[in-house]
Amino acid sequence: MDSLLLRSFPNASSFTLGSYTPKASWHKRKFEKEYNFLRFQRSSLNFNYKGIEGRAACQEWIRKYVVKAASGQSFESEPQALDPKSALDPVKNSLDAFYRFSRPHTVIGTALSIISVSLLAVEKLSDISPLFFTGLSEAVVAALFMNIYIVGLNQLSDVEIDKINKPYLPLASGEYSFGTGITIVASFSILSFWLGWIVGSWPLFCALVVSFVLGTAYSINVPMLRWKRFAVLAAMCILAVRAVVVQLAFFLHMQIHVYKRPAVFSRPLIFATAFMSFFSVVIALFKDIPDIEGDRTFGIQSFSVRLGQKRVFWTCVFLLEIAYGVALLVGAASPCLWSKLITGLGHAVLASLLWYHAKSVDLKSKASITSFYMFIWKLFYAEYLLIPFVR
């Protein structure tokens, strides 16, 4: 039956109405003529096809033809509806939105920091066992759930600001509704506490509680809270979580809960805590430099708003260079030759890269500043690769 209709219309597969052009009236007359003829063909076909199924199939085919002709689509485009790539697009878009919502640079930083600090508890090769990987997995997953709660709550509290500073985030762009954001944030906080509770590690659970309290106080807009409005309090929140809680709590989780050893504060652990205190202050200061426009509009008194972008930028660079200088001295004082070489050379390379990239930043370009901020996070990751070699 399809072939019969196609023979009746040699150019049927390519027939479209087209757009509104000077020939639009000609297309309309052509469409009416072919549609009337098509109705005649349908009557003939219905007469010839005695079976109910034959008539139904014919009518369905003609209905599709008319709809496609009216919408300006050709029959060649019909197979695209079955394209598996188009079917996967909603899934890919959902994953991409959640990826941006989770702020992946913070997720990577959290995971790397916990892995690095956990390795400081390893005293001998036999400590790298299934027990180690189980305890590490418990800590990483619970912490990542809490990380998503914290960054998600910050986005819920900053929707209007993010429309200026970070319009690509799902809540600011409208990809996520406010209710969707609340559901994600609440779900991940519950999952984090649930996992921390069933693991039974008090250092891990304390780390989650402290992170929850400080992350909430930093973002939520209620009286006496929303500490991000105040530069010093904002910096202290980030320092407390990134420099103190992560280093001490997750080390003690491995040392006490996993290995059943007494709590000790080793030289590498003290170095990691001190170095990351510098780094956390730098991140707390630098993260506001690209966001100065939105912060100024909504009354967020960050150091960048109060002191200016250039002054805060070079303060961050010099603080990191001082930290790398101290790390070089610590590496040189190590009794292990391999530790001296790795930590000394590694920190010298990172300090050089920092200075090289800092000189090329255009402080008048938000894109340039944001790119350098992401570079600082890469230095943050690299430091956690070096910390396990500090002995």
Disulfide bonds with the S-S distance in Angstrom:
none
